[in-house]
Amino acid sequence: MKFKKMFLVISISFLSLVAAPIKIGISPDYPPFGYLEGDKMAGFDVEFAQMLFKELGLEYVIVPTMYPDICSKISSGELDIGISAMGIDENTVGCDYSVSYYESVNMYVTSASSGIKSKEDLAGKKIGYFYDGAQMYRELIAEIPMARGYPKTNVSSMILSLFENRLDAIIVDSTGVIPFVKGNYDYLDKLERSAFDLAVSLGVNTKLVVIHEEPSPEAQTIISFPKNRLGELKTDINQVIIKFRENNAFQPLLEKYDLILN
C-alpha cells in the first residue's frame, strides 16, 4: 500500500516545469529494439516508450539517434533521455541510469554448418563483434588463442558474414540476436534481405546456433538520463518500470519481438 501511494504521486512541481514533450533518443539500427519501418520508428523500445509515457501522463517525441551519440546529446540538452537497448558501457558513462527493464547475456553464435561446437573451437577463428561495446568484445576475443576480431556496424551484417563464410562466429549481446537465432529474419532491410535470399537460393544453411553463453558486464538494459537534471522524471520512470516488471507487463512485447529464447 505504501508503494502504491508513492507511485500515484507524481510531483506537481515537476509537471509544472514540463512544457515541451520529452525528447527520447532511440537508435534506428538495432532491431528488434529500434528500427525503421518505412519512415517511422518501430520496435520494442518504441512500444515501451509508448507504455511508459502513457502511464506517466506525459508527452514525448522520438528522435532517431545513433547509439554512440545518444548520451552526448543528452548531456548537451539536444535529447532528454535515451531508450535504446542501452547498457552501462563506454558510450553511456557520461549519463545517469534508470533501473534495468531487461537483462541480457553475451551469446557466441555460429552457423549450424560451421562445425564449431564450443567456445574452445574458436581458437584461430575469425570472430565478429558489434562496434558498440567494442572494448568488452575485444577483451573477450583476446582470451581465445589466435582468434581475430572484426568489428561490424550492425548485427544483421554479422549474420550475413557468417553465411558468406567471411566470419566463423560472432559474439553479440542477446538483445540483438535472439530473433535471428529463432529463425526470424523479418528485421533485415531490403538490401540485406536480398543477400539473405541469395544465400538461401544457393543452398546455404541459414540456421544459427548458440555455442556459448556467459553473463555480460553490460547485462542491464537501462534508460539514460542527464546527470544534472530531470531527477524527478528519473524517479517516476523507475517506479513505473518496477511496477511493469512486478505485473509482467513486458511479457507481450517480449513475445511479439522474439526476445525469449526458450
C-alpha positions in Angstrom: 0.0 0.0 0.0 2.8 2.4 0.8 4.4 1.7 -2.6 1.1 2.3 -4.4 0.7 5.7 -2.7 4.2 6.7 -3.6 3.7 5.6 -7.2 0.4 7.5 -7.6 2.0 10.8 -6.5 3.9 12.4 -9.4 5.5 15.6 -8.4 3.3 18.6 -9.1 6.4 20.8 -9.2 8.0 18.6 -11.8 4.9 18.5 -14.0 4.6 22.3 -13.9 8.1 22.5 -15.3 7.4 20.2 -18.2 6.2 22.4 -21.1 7.6 20.6 -24.1 7.5 16.9 -24.9 10.3 14.8 -23.6 12.8 14.1 -26.4 13.7 10.4 -26.5 16.8 9.2 -28.4 16.3 5.7 -30.0 18.8 4.1 -32.4 17.2 3.1 -35.7 19.7 0.4 -36.5 19.3 -2.1 -33.6 16.3 -4.4 -34.3 14.2 -5.6 -32.6 14.6 -2.8 -30.1 14.7 0.0 -32.6 14.4 0.1 -36.4 12.7 1.9 -39.3 9.5 0.7 -40.9 9.3 2.9 -43.9 9.9 6.4 -42.4 8.6 5.5 -38.9 10.5 4.1 -35.9 9.3 0.7 -34.7 10.5 -1.9 -32.2 10.4 -3.0 -28.6 11.8 0.3 -27.2 9.3 2.3 -29.3 6.4 0.5 -27.8 8.0 0.5 -24.3 8.2 4.3 -24.5 4.6 4.5 -25.5 3.6 2.3 -22.5 5.8 4.3 -20.2 4.7 7.8 -21.1 1.0 6.8 -21.2 1.5 5.6 -17.6 3.2 8.9 -16.7 0.7 11.0 -18.5 3.5 12.9 -20.3 4.0 13.9 -23.9 7.1 12.7 -25.7 8.7 12.7 -29.1 11.1 10.0 -30.5 14.3 11.4 -32.1 16.1 8.7 -34.2 19.7 8.9 -33.0 22.7 6.5 -33.5 23.6 4.7 -30.3 27.1 6.2 -29.7 25.6 9.7 -30.0 22.7 9.4 -27.6 24.5 10.1 -24.3 26.5 13.0 -25.6 23.3 14.6 -27.0 21.6 14.1 -23.6 24.5 15.9 -21.9 24.2 18.8 -24.4 20.5 19.1 -24.0 19.6 18.0 -27.5 17.9 14.9 -26.0 16.2 14.5 -22.7 16.6 10.7 -22.3 17.7 7.6 -24.2 15.7 4.4 -24.6 17.7 2.2 -27.0 18.6 -1.2 -25.5 21.3 0.8 -23.6 23.8 -0.8 -21.4 26.3 0.7 -19.0 29.3 1.0 -21.4 31.8 3.4 -22.8 29.1 5.2 -24.7 26.9 5.9 -21.7 29.4 6.7 -18.9 28.5 10.4 -19.1 24.9 9.8 -18.3 22.8 8.7 -15.3 20.7 5.5 -15.4 17.3 4.1 -14.6 16.7 0.7 -13.0 17.0 -2.2 -15.5 14.0 -3.1 -17.6 15.6 -6.1 -19.4 18.6 -8.3 -18.8 20.8 -9.8 -21.5 23.8 -12.2 -21.9 26.7 -12.4 -24.3 26.0 -15.0 -26.9 28.6 -16.8 -29.1 26.8 -17.7 -32.3 27.8 -19.5 -35.4 26.3 -21.1 -38.5 24.9 -24.6 -37.9 27.1 -25.9 -40.7 30.4 -24.4 -39.4 31.4 -27.5 -37.3 32.1 -25.2 -34.3 30.6 -26.8 -31.2 32.1 -24.9 -28.3 34.0 -21.7 -27.2 37.2 -23.8 -27.3 36.7 -24.4 -31.0 37.0 -20.7 -31.7 40.8 -20.8 -31.4 42.3 -19.3 -34.5 38.9 -18.3 -35.9 37.5 -15.0 -37.3 35.0 -13.6 -34.8 32.7 -10.6 -35.5 31.6 -8.2 -32.8 29.3 -5.2 -32.6 31.2 -1.8 -32.6 29.2 -0.6 -29.6 30.8 -2.1 -26.5 33.9 -2.8 -28.6 36.3 -2.8 -25.7 34.4 -5.5 -23.9 34.3 -7.7 -27.0 38.0 -7.2 -27.9 38.8 -8.3 -24.4 36.7 -11.5 -24.8 38.3 -12.3 -28.1 41.8 -11.7 -26.7 41.1 -14.6 -24.3 40.7 -17.0 -27.2 44.0 -18.3 -28.6 44.9 -16.9 -32.0 41.3 -15.6 -32.7 40.9 -12.5 -34.8 38.2 -9.9 -34.1 36.3 -8.0 -36.8 34.0 -5.1 -35.8 30.7 -4.7 -37.6 28.3 -1.8 -37.6 25.2 -3.9 -37.0 24.1 -7.4 -36.1 22.5 -8.2 -39.4 25.8 -7.6 -41.3 27.5 -10.0 -38.9 24.8 -12.7 -39.6 25.2 -12.3 -43.3 29.0 -12.5 -42.9 28.5 -15.9 -41.2 26.5 -17.2 -44.2 29.1 -15.9 -46.6 32.0 -17.6 -44.6 33.7 -14.2 -44.0 33.3 -14.8 -40.3 33.4 -18.1 -38.3 31.4 -16.9 -35.3 30.1 -13.7 -33.7 29.9 -12.5 -30.1 26.9 -10.3 -29.5 24.6 -9.2 -26.8 21.4 -11.3 -26.8 19.2 -8.2 -27.2 20.1 -8.1 -30.9 20.5 -11.7 -31.9 17.7 -13.8 -30.3 15.2 -13.3 -33.2 17.8 -14.4 -35.8 18.7 -17.5 -33.7 15.0 -18.3 -33.7 14.9 -18.1 -37.5 13.1 -14.7 -37.7 14.8 -12.6 -40.4 12.0 -10.1 -40.8 14.3 -7.3 -39.4 16.7 -7.4 -42.3 16.5 -4.3 -44.5 15.8 -4.6 -48.3 19.4 -5.0 -49.3 20.2 -7.4 -46.5 17.1 -9.4 -47.3 18.3 -9.8 -51.0 21.6 -11.1 -49.8 19.9 -13.5 -47.4 17.5 -14.8 -50.1 20.5 -15.3 -52.4 22.2 -17.4 -49.8 19.1 -19.5 -49.4 18.9 -19.9 -53.2 22.5 -21.2 -53.2 21.6 -23.8 -50.6 23.4 -22.1 -47.7 22.4 -23.4 -44.3 20.9 -20.3 -42.6 20.3 -21.9 -39.3 22.2 -20.3 -36.4 23.3 -22.0 -33.2 24.4 -20.6 -29.8 27.6 -22.4 -28.8 28.2 -20.5 -25.6 26.5 -18.0 -23.3 28.0 -16.0 -20.4 27.0 -13.1 -18.2 27.7 -9.7 -19.6 29.0 -6.8 -17.6 26.5 -4.8 -19.6 23.6 -7.1 -18.8 21.3 -4.4 -17.5 19.2 -2.6 -20.1 18.6 0.9 -18.9 17.2 4.3 -19.8 19.9 7.0 -19.9 19.3 10.4 -18.2 21.3 13.6 -17.8 23.3 13.7 -14.6 22.3 17.3 -13.7 18.6 17.5 -14.5 15.3 15.6 -14.7 15.9 13.8 -11.4 12.2 13.7 -10.6 11.4 12.2 -14.0 14.0 9.5 -13.4 12.4 8.7 -10.0 8.9 8.5 -11.6 10.2 6.3 -14.5 11.9 4.0 -12.1 8.7 3.5 -10.2 6.8 2.7 -13.4 9.5 0.2 -14.6 9.3 -1.6 -11.2 5.5 -1.7 -11.5 5.7 -3.1 -15.0 8.1 -5.8 -14.0 6.1 -6.8 -11.0 3.0 -7.1 -13.2 4.8 -8.9 -16.1 3.6 -6.0 -18.3 6.6 -6.6 -20.7 5.7 -10.2 -21.5 3.5 -9.4 -24.6 6.3 -7.2 -26.0 9.0 -9.9 -25.3 6.9 -12.4 -27.2 6.0 -10.1 -30.0 9.6 -9.2 -30.7 11.0 -12.7 -30.2 13.1 -11.8 -27.2 12.5 -15.0 -25.3 15.0 -17.7 -26.4 13.5 -20.7 -24.6 
